[in-house]
């Protein structure tokens, strides 16, 4: 299994610079997971991740207690996918920007 690490600082989602995002190849299933380092703003929130490609959205994935979720297989069939995080607790909602992850299979 491969884990892609992301950082969520308030409402800004970025790729963790310590994580290798190269050589992701489209077509895997049950192999790629996303892990999130979250700022305190996200404490006590139910957190979900939206994955999309173009206008197609895939089933949202709930972030578990280890701050991880599976990347849905539908999103992994394309040359790239978008990712965005949402959080909610009583009287409070927060969301991040959307970023794109390339699946270029080692091609420049």
Secondary structure, 3 states (H helix, E strand, C coil): CEEEEEEEECCEEEECCCCCCCCCCCCCCCCEEEEEEECHHHCCCEEEEEEEECCEEEEEEECCCCCEEECCHHHHHCCEEEEEEEEEECCEEEECCCEEEECCCCCC
